[in-house]
Amino acid sequence: MKYSILYILLVAVLVSCDSKNRTVIEFEELRGLEEKAGVYFKGYEVGEVQKIELSKSNNLQVTIGTGINFDIPHNAQFILYSTDILGTKAIGIIENDSINKFNLNEIQRGIIENKDLEDKFTEIANEILDVTKGNVKNKDSLLNKLDSLESNISIVIDSIEIMDNELSSELKGDWISTIFTDSIFDKREIAIWKHAFYGDLFISINDSDTLLAGGNMDFGEILFYSEDENTFVTVSDWGETKYTYSKGIGVIYIGDRPSSSVFKRDADSTQMSIIKDENALMSYVIKRLFTGDYLPQKTISKINYISLGLETYTPFSFDAIGIENEKGETEYFGWKFIDDTLELYKTTSLYDDDSGFTSYQLGKLHRKFIKKENLKCNVKIVLKMNESIDSASDELVLSFFKTFGEECKNNVEYSEFSNETLFKLIQNQTVLFCKVLEKYRNEIELNEILKELENPLHELIDLNKIKEGIMKSELNKELKAKLLDAIDKAIEKMN
């Protein structure tokens, strides 16, 4: 379906406030938006409208609050849309790679879904009200507008390709539950959604009157009927379930409005292939949940099991992982993320002779892992490196290298200081610089460091001395060539 869009001015200011992050959005009209209205990202409710007020400049300002575990994406765009046929409004946060990166200090642009058509309905409704009050002068105008509206609706309908099952062709394809893609990683827990992994992770729609639904262990065809081109109702032994497609936020949700039960499109079938392979599914979840921010890579590589509720009999009533020990045996631990801490708990097992199943109970705390400090764009590490050039250790140089990243390019303080320190290090400690760079090149963003070496910001640098030191180093030919090429470009720019 085609949508008309209206760009509206948005000013977003994000501040931390207890359990909510607040974003203030300023735009020209509300179109019925009210306080307590939902704020959605990929169909999942991430916050609500907290306050609506008039600014000193007579602009309408809406303050939304989002959870502390939700970060507004860098390519965010805001959309004001209707959640139902009655026009109930909500704010959607969508990702749009064609716009500039989200910057809290710049005015954002948002869109209003179906504005032209909605305005036409409002205008006609007002004229109908006038006519019913006896204002016959508006009768001809009303009839003309109704004809125009009919034409507009016909154009929109003609642009929609309807499948044999009376659904829009936009619904055709595989749809993945956001429990799998977002929820378990945002909440950092699985136990409350284990049922979904067993048989409720995806729906697949074609042009027939049945859809395929399921998870890793249980799936099958379900009969449905359509209410309109964007709404369908499944029919099973457990009753009827309504599904609604929202083009504005690009999801299918259960019921009349978005909730935690939401499905988004699997564009390249990658996630469908993961869901259908038990080992791939466990590996995917393990790698996304247990990162190097908390656990050593050696420990992560030993995790060979995570409880997803895929067994016929689920032995764990809590979140659990299996870690291979030095003897090659699997030890099971309960796990919990609490703020910036990962806690692992010992478990005890109990075998039931009658059923033949083993169950596990959560035991005492085994170990805590504190989240490592974020190294990207970290000015404190750059300062420590700058002050310790002559006595720097391999570990400090590696930490310094890890501060470089594309996300730092707009950080003026970091960019200037890190560039100065990088050249200071390679000039005064060329051997150490090259040794650490080569040894840990797979753990750092090498291309970002090379870009910095191509663009010195300070003139008091002996680039020829640096080049000579690199040529004398014992670096492998490939890495040496890349460094020399970067320094040659720097020399050319400084001349």
C-alpha positions as CSV (number, residue, x, y, z in Angstrom):
1,M,0.0,0.0,0.0
2,K,1.3,3.5,-0.8
3,Y,1.7,6.0,1.9
4,S,1.9,9.8,1.8
5,I,4.6,11.2,4.0
6,L,4.9,14.5,5.8
7,Y,8.3,15.5,7.1
8,I,8.0,17.0,10.5
9,L,10.7,18.6,12.6
10,L,11.9,16.6,15.5
11,V,14.3,17.7,18.2
12,A,15.6,14.7,20.2
13,V,17.3,15.2,23.4
14,L,18.2,12.0,25.3
15,V,18.9,12.2,29.0
16,S,19.1,9.5,31.7
17,C,16.4,9.4,34.3
18,D,16.2,6.5,36.8
19,S,14.7,3.6,34.9
20,K,13.9,5.5,31.7
21,N,15.8,7.3,28.9
22,R,13.9,10.4,27.8
23,T,13.7,11.7,24.3
24,V,12.0,15.0,23.6
25,I,10.4,15.3,20.1
26,E,9.2,18.6,18.8
27,F,6.8,18.7,15.8
28,E,4.0,20.7,14.2
29,E,0.9,18.6,15.0
30,L,-0.1,15.7,17.2
31,R,-3.0,14.2,15.2
32,G,-4.6,12.8,18.3
33,L,-1.5,11.5,20.0
34,E,-2.0,11.3,23.8
35,E,0.1,10.7,26.9
36,K,0.6,7.1,27.7
37,A,0.6,6.2,24.0
38,G,3.0,3.4,23.1
39,V,6.5,3.8,21.6
40,Y,7.5,0.8,19.4
41,F,10.6,-0.5,17.8
42,K,10.3,-3.4,15.4
43,G,6.8,-3.9,16.8
44,Y,8.1,-4.3,20.4
45,E,6.9,-1.8,22.9
46,V,10.1,0.0,24.2
47,G,8.4,3.0,26.0
48,E,5.6,5.4,26.2
49,V,4.7,9.0,25.7
50,Q,5.3,10.6,29.1
51,K,4.4,14.3,28.5
52,I,2.9,16.6,25.8
53,E,3.3,20.3,26.2
54,L,3.5,23.6,24.2
55,S,7.0,25.1,24.0
56,K,7.7,28.9,24.4
57,S,8.0,29.0,20.6
58,N,4.5,27.5,20.3
59,N,5.7,24.2,19.0
60,L,4.3,20.9,20.4
61,Q,6.8,18.9,22.3
62,V,6.4,15.2,23.1
63,T,8.6,13.5,25.7
64,I,8.9,9.8,25.3
65,G,10.5,7.5,27.8
66,T,12.3,4.3,26.7
67,G,13.8,1.5,28.8
68,I,17.4,1.8,30.0
69,N,18.3,-1.4,28.0
70,F,17.1,0.2,24.7
71,D,19.4,2.4,22.7
72,I,17.9,4.5,19.9
73,P,19.6,3.1,16.7
74,H,22.0,5.4,14.8
75,N,19.8,5.3,11.7
76,A,16.6,6.0,13.6
77,Q,13.6,7.7,12.1
78,F,10.4,8.5,14.0
79,I,6.9,7.8,12.6
80,L,3.6,8.9,13.9
81,Y,1.0,6.3,12.9
82,S,-2.4,4.8,13.6
83,T,-2.6,1.5,15.5
84,D,-6.2,0.7,14.6
85,I,-9.1,1.8,12.4
86,L,-10.3,4.3,15.1
87,G,-7.1,6.3,14.6
88,T,-5.4,5.5,17.9
89,K,-1.9,7.0,17.6
90,A,1.5,5.7,18.6
91,I,5.1,6.6,17.8
92,G,7.2,4.1,15.9
93,I,11.0,4.1,15.8
94,I,12.2,2.6,12.5
95,E,15.6,2.1,11.0
96,N,16.4,3.9,7.7
97,D,19.9,3.5,6.3
98,S,19.2,6.2,3.7
99,I,19.2,9.0,6.3
100,N,22.0,10.6,8.3
101,K,23.1,9.0,11.5
102,F,20.9,9.8,14.5
103,N,22.5,12.8,16.3
104,L,21.0,14.1,19.5
105,N,22.3,17.6,18.8
106,E,20.6,17.9,15.3
107,I,17.0,18.3,14.2
108,Q,15.5,15.0,13.1
109,R,12.9,14.4,10.4
110,G,9.9,12.1,11.0
111,I,7.0,10.9,8.9
112,I,3.3,10.6,9.3
113,E,1.7,7.5,7.9
114,N,-1.2,8.0,5.5
115,K,-1.4,11.8,6.2
116,D,-3.1,12.8,2.9
117,L,-5.8,10.2,3.1
118,E,-6.4,10.8,6.8
119,D,-6.7,14.6,6.1
120,K,-9.2,13.9,3.4
121,F,-11.4,11.8,5.7
122,T,-11.2,14.5,8.4
123,E,-12.2,17.2,6.0
124,I,-15.1,15.2,4.6
125,A,-16.3,14.3,8.2
126,N,-16.4,18.0,9.0
127,E,-18.4,18.8,5.9
128,I,-20.8,15.9,6.6
129,L,-21.3,17.4,10.1
130,D,-22.1,20.8,8.4
131,V,-24.6,19.3,6.0
132,T,-26.4,17.4,8.8
133,K,-26.7,20.8,10.6
134,G,-28.6,22.2,7.6
135,N,-25.7,23.9,5.8
136,V,-26.7,22.9,2.3
137,K,-24.2,25.2,0.7
138,N,-21.5,22.6,1.4
139,K,-23.5,19.8,-0.2
140,D,-21.9,20.1,-3.7
141,S,-18.5,20.5,-2.2
142,L,-19.0,17.4,-0.2
143,L,-20.1,15.4,-3.2
144,N,-17.0,16.5,-5.1
145,K,-14.7,15.5,-2.3
146,L,-16.4,12.1,-1.9
147,D,-15.8,11.5,-5.7
148,S,-12.1,12.6,-5.2
149,L,-11.8,10.4,-2.2
150,E,-13.2,7.4,-4.1
151,S,-10.6,8.0,-6.8
152,N,-7.7,8.2,-4.3
153,I,-8.8,5.0,-2.6
154,S,-9.1,3.3,-6.0
155,I,-5.6,4.3,-6.9
156,V,-4.3,2.9,-3.6
157,I,-6.3,-0.3,-3.9
158,D,-5.1,-0.8,-7.5
159,S,-1.5,-0.5,-6.3
160,I,-1.9,-3.4,-3.9
161,E,-1.3,-6.9,-5.3
162,I,-3.8,-9.2,-3.6
163,M,-2.9,-12.9,-3.4
164,D,-5.5,-15.8,-3.8
165,N,-6.0,-15.8,0.0
166,E,-7.1,-12.1,-0.2
167,L,-4.0,-10.9,1.7
168,S,-1.6,-8.3,0.4
169,S,1.4,-9.7,-1.4
170,E,3.6,-7.7,1.0
171,L,2.9,-10.4,3.7
172,K,4.3,-13.2,1.5
173,G,7.4,-14.7,2.9
174,D,9.0,-15.8,6.2
175,W,8.5,-13.8,9.4
176,I,10.6,-14.3,12.5
177,S,9.5,-13.7,16.1
178,T,11.2,-10.7,17.7
179,I,11.6,-12.9,20.8
180,F,14.3,-14.7,18.8
181,T,15.9,-11.6,17.2
182,D,15.5,-9.0,20.0
183,S,13.8,-9.8,23.2
184,I,16.1,-12.4,24.7
185,F,19.1,-10.3,24.0
186,D,17.5,-7.1,25.2
187,K,16.2,-8.7,28.4
188,R,19.2,-11.2,28.6
189,E,17.0,-14.1,29.7
190,I,15.5,-17.1,28.0
191,A,13.4,-19.1,30.5
192,I,10.2,-17.1,30.1
193,W,10.2,-17.6,26.3
194,K,11.3,-21.3,26.1
195,H,7.9,-22.3,24.6
196,A,8.6,-20.0,21.6
197,F,11.8,-21.8,20.8
198,Y,10.0,-25.2,20.7
199,G,7.3,-24.1,18.3
200,D,6.5,-20.4,18.0
201,L,9.5,-18.7,16.4
202,F,8.2,-18.1,12.9
203,I,5.3,-17.9,10.5
204,S,5.6,-18.4,6.7
205,I,2.9,-17.0,4.4
206,N,2.3,-17.8,0.8
207,D,-0.7,-17.4,-1.5
208,S,-2.7,-20.4,-0.1
209,D,-5.2,-20.4,2.8
210,T,-2.8,-22.1,5.2
211,L,0.4,-20.8,6.7
212,L,3.4,-22.6,8.2
213,A,4.1,-21.8,11.8
214,G,6.6,-23.3,14.3
215,G,9.9,-23.3,16.0
216,N,12.8,-25.8,16.2
217,M,11.0,-28.9,17.3
218,D,7.3,-28.4,16.3
219,F,5.9,-26.9,13.2
220,G,3.0,-27.4,10.8
221,E,0.4,-25.9,8.6
222,I,-2.4,-23.8,10.1
223,L,-5.7,-22.8,8.4
224,F,-6.6,-19.1,8.4
225,Y,-9.0,-16.7,6.8
226,S,-8.5,-13.0,6.0
227,E,-10.4,-10.1,7.5
228,D,-8.8,-7.6,5.0
229,E,-5.6,-7.4,3.0
230,N,-3.5,-6.8,6.1
231,T,-5.4,-8.9,8.8
232,F,-5.9,-12.6,9.1
233,V,-7.2,-15.0,11.7
234,T,-5.7,-18.5,12.3
235,V,-8.0,-21.4,13.2
236,S,-6.9,-24.3,15.3
237,D,-8.0,-26.7,18.0
238,W,-7.1,-24.1,20.5
239,G,-9.3,-21.4,19.0
240,E,-8.8,-18.4,16.8
241,T,-5.9,-16.0,16.8
242,K,-5.8,-12.6,15.0
243,Y,-2.7,-11.3,13.3
244,T,-2.3,-7.7,11.9
245,Y,0.3,-6.4,9.5
246,S,1.5,-2.8,10.0
247,K,3.4,-1.4,7.1
248,G,4.4,1.7,9.1
249,I,6.6,-0.3,11.4
250,G,7.1,-3.3,9.1
251,V,5.9,-6.1,11.4
252,I,3.1,-8.6,11.9
253,Y,1.7,-8.6,15.5
254,I,-0.8,-10.7,17.3
255,G,-4.0,-8.9,18.2
256,D,-5.1,-5.4,17.3
257,R,-1.9,-3.6,18.4
258,P,1.8,-4.3,18.8
259,S,2.9,-6.3,21.8
260,S,5.8,-8.6,22.7
261,S,4.3,-11.2,20.2
262,V,5.6,-9.6,17.0
263,F,7.1,-11.0,13.8
264,K,9.5,-9.2,11.4
265,R,10.5,-10.3,8.0
266,D,13.5,-12.6,7.4
267,A,14.8,-11.0,4.2
268,D,17.4,-13.6,3.2
269,S,16.2,-16.7,5.0
270,T,19.3,-16.8,7.2
271,Q,17.4,-16.8,10.5
272,M,14.9,-19.5,9.2
273,S,17.9,-21.8,8.5
274,I,19.3,-21.2,12.0
275,I,15.9,-21.9,13.6
276,K,15.6,-25.3,11.9
277,D,19.1,-26.5,12.9
278,E,19.4,-27.2,16.6
279,N,23.2,-26.8,16.8
280,A,23.1,-23.6,14.7
281,L,20.3,-22.3,16.9
282,M,22.2,-22.9,20.2
283,S,25.5,-21.5,18.7
284,Y,23.7,-18.3,17.5
285,V,22.2,-17.6,20.9
286,I,25.4,-18.4,22.8
287,K,27.5,-16.1,20.6
288,R,25.0,-13.2,21.0
289,L,24.5,-13.5,24.7
290,F,27.9,-14.4,26.0
291,T,30.4,-12.0,24.5
292,G,33.9,-11.0,25.3
293,D,32.6,-8.1,27.3
294,Y,31.9,-10.5,30.1
295,L,33.6,-13.9,29.6
296,P,37.2,-14.7,28.4
297,Q,37.1,-16.0,24.8
298,K,38.6,-19.3,26.0
299,T,35.5,-19.8,28.3
300,I,33.1,-18.8,25.5
301,S,34.7,-21.4,23.2
302,K,33.9,-24.1,25.8
303,I,30.2,-23.4,26.0
304,N,28.6,-26.4,24.2
305,Y,25.0,-26.2,25.4
306,I,22.3,-23.6,26.3
307,S,18.9,-24.5,27.6
308,L,16.3,-23.4,25.0
309,G,13.5,-25.8,25.9
310,L,14.1,-28.0,22.8
311,E,14.1,-31.3,24.6
312,T,11.0,-33.5,25.0
313,Y,11.6,-33.2,28.7
314,T,13.2,-29.9,29.7
315,P,15.7,-30.6,32.6
316,F,16.1,-26.9,33.5
317,S,13.5,-24.6,35.0
318,F,16.0,-21.8,34.9
319,D,18.5,-20.4,32.4
320,A,21.4,-22.8,32.1
321,I,24.5,-23.4,30.0
322,G,26.9,-26.3,29.6
323,I,30.7,-25.6,29.7
324,E,33.2,-28.3,28.8
325,N,35.8,-28.7,31.6
326,E,39.5,-29.8,31.3
327,K,38.4,-33.5,31.4
328,G,36.2,-33.0,28.4
329,E,33.0,-33.3,30.5
330,T,30.1,-30.9,30.4
331,E,29.4,-29.0,33.6
332,Y,26.0,-27.2,33.8
333,F,25.7,-23.8,35.3
334,G,22.7,-21.5,35.9
335,W,23.2,-18.0,34.6
336,K,21.8,-14.5,35.3
337,F,22.6,-11.1,34.0
338,I,22.2,-8.4,36.7
339,D,23.0,-4.9,35.5
340,D,26.6,-5.1,34.3
341,T,27.4,-8.4,36.0
342,L,27.0,-12.0,34.7
343,E,26.6,-14.5,37.5
344,L,27.1,-18.3,37.1
345,Y,25.6,-20.7,39.6
346,K,26.5,-24.3,40.4
347,T,23.8,-26.9,39.8
348,T,22.9,-30.2,41.3
349,S,21.2,-33.1,39.4
350,L,18.5,-35.5,40.4
351,Y,17.7,-38.7,38.5
352,D,14.1,-40.0,38.6
353,D,14.0,-43.8,38.3
354,D,10.3,-43.9,37.3
355,S,10.5,-41.4,34.4
356,G,14.1,-42.0,33.4
357,F,14.7,-38.2,33.3
358,T,17.3,-36.1,35.1
359,S,16.4,-32.7,36.5
360,Y,18.6,-29.9,37.7
361,Q,18.3,-27.5,40.6
362,L,20.0,-24.1,40.9
363,G,22.8,-24.1,43.5
364,K,25.2,-21.6,45.1
365,L,26.8,-18.7,43.3
366,H,29.9,-20.0,41.5
367,R,31.5,-16.9,40.0
368,K,30.7,-13.3,38.9
369,F,32.0,-11.7,35.7
370,I,31.9,-7.9,35.6
371,K,31.4,-6.2,32.2
372,K,34.7,-4.9,30.8
373,E,35.0,-1.2,30.3
374,N,34.1,-0.1,26.8
375,L,37.4,0.6,25.0
376,K,36.1,2.4,21.9
377,C,36.8,6.1,21.9
378,N,38.1,5.8,25.5
379,V,40.0,9.1,26.2
380,K,41.2,7.8,29.6
381,I,43.1,5.0,27.9
382,V,44.6,7.4,25.4
383,L,45.7,9.6,28.2
384,K,47.3,6.7,30.0
385,M,49.1,5.7,26.8
386,N,50.3,9.2,26.1
387,E,51.8,9.5,29.6
388,S,53.5,6.0,29.4
389,I,55.0,5.9,26.0
390,D,58.5,5.1,27.2
391,S,57.4,2.4,29.7
392,A,54.3,1.0,27.9
393,S,53.5,-2.7,28.1
394,D,52.0,-4.9,25.4
395,E,48.7,-4.9,27.3
396,L,48.5,-1.1,27.4
397,V,49.3,-0.7,23.7
398,L,46.7,-3.3,22.8
399,S,44.1,-1.5,24.9
400,F,45.1,1.7,23.1
401,F,44.7,0.1,19.7
402,K,41.3,-1.2,20.7
403,T,40.0,2.4,21.3
404,F,40.0,3.0,17.5
405,G,36.8,2.6,15.6
406,E,34.6,4.2,12.9
407,E,32.2,5.3,15.6
408,C,34.9,7.7,17.0
409,K,35.2,9.9,14.0
410,N,32.7,12.5,15.3
411,N,34.3,12.6,18.7
412,V,36.6,15.6,18.3
413,E,38.3,15.3,21.7
414,Y,39.2,11.6,21.2
415,S,40.1,12.0,17.5
416,E,42.7,14.7,18.0
417,F,44.3,13.3,21.1
418,S,44.4,9.7,19.8
419,N,46.0,10.8,16.5
420,E,48.7,12.7,18.4
421,T,49.3,9.7,20.7
422,L,49.4,7.2,17.8
423,F,52.2,9.0,16.0
424,K,54.0,9.6,19.3
425,L,53.9,5.9,20.0
426,I,55.0,4.7,16.5
427,Q,57.8,7.3,16.4
428,N,59.2,6.5,19.9
429,Q,58.4,2.9,20.2
430,T,58.4,1.5,16.6
431,V,59.4,-2.0,17.6
432,L,56.7,-2.3,20.3
433,F,54.1,-0.7,18.0
434,C,54.8,-3.2,15.2
435,K,55.0,-6.2,17.5
436,V,51.6,-5.6,19.1
437,L,50.0,-4.6,15.9
438,E,51.0,-7.8,14.2
439,K,50.3,-10.1,17.1
440,Y,46.8,-8.8,17.8
441,R,45.7,-7.6,14.3
442,N,42.6,-9.8,14.4
443,E,41.4,-8.2,17.7
444,I,41.7,-4.6,16.5
445,E,40.3,-2.4,13.7
446,L,43.4,-2.3,11.7
447,N,41.9,-0.3,8.8
448,E,40.9,2.5,11.2
449,I,44.5,2.7,12.6
450,L,45.9,2.8,9.0
451,K,43.5,5.7,8.2
452,E,44.8,7.6,11.2
453,L,48.4,7.1,10.0
454,E,47.5,8.5,6.6
455,N,46.2,11.7,8.2
456,P,48.5,13.2,10.8
457,L,47.0,16.2,12.6
458,H,50.3,17.6,14.0
459,E,53.3,18.9,12.2
460,L,56.0,18.0,14.8
461,I,56.2,14.5,13.6
462,D,59.3,12.9,12.0
463,L,57.5,10.8,9.3
464,N,60.8,9.8,7.7
465,K,62.1,8.5,11.0
466,I,58.9,6.5,11.4
467,K,59.2,5.1,7.8
468,E,62.8,4.1,8.5
469,G,61.8,2.3,11.7
470,I,59.0,0.4,9.9
471,M,61.4,-0.7,7.1
472,K,63.8,-2.1,9.7
473,S,61.1,-3.9,11.6
474,E,60.5,-7.7,11.4
475,L,56.9,-7.3,10.3
476,N,55.4,-9.7,7.8
477,K,55.6,-8.3,4.2
478,E,51.8,-7.7,3.9
479,L,51.5,-5.6,7.1
480,K,54.7,-3.8,6.5
481,A,53.6,-2.8,3.1
482,K,50.3,-1.4,4.5
483,L,52.1,0.6,7.1
484,L,54.6,2.0,4.6
485,D,51.8,2.9,2.2
486,A,50.0,4.8,5.0
487,I,53.1,6.7,6.0
488,D,53.9,7.6,2.3
489,K,50.4,9.1,2.0
490,A,51.0,11.1,5.2
491,I,54.3,12.4,3.9
492,E,52.7,13.4,0.7
493,K,50.0,15.3,2.5
494,M,52.4,17.1,4.8
495,N,54.6,18.3,2.0
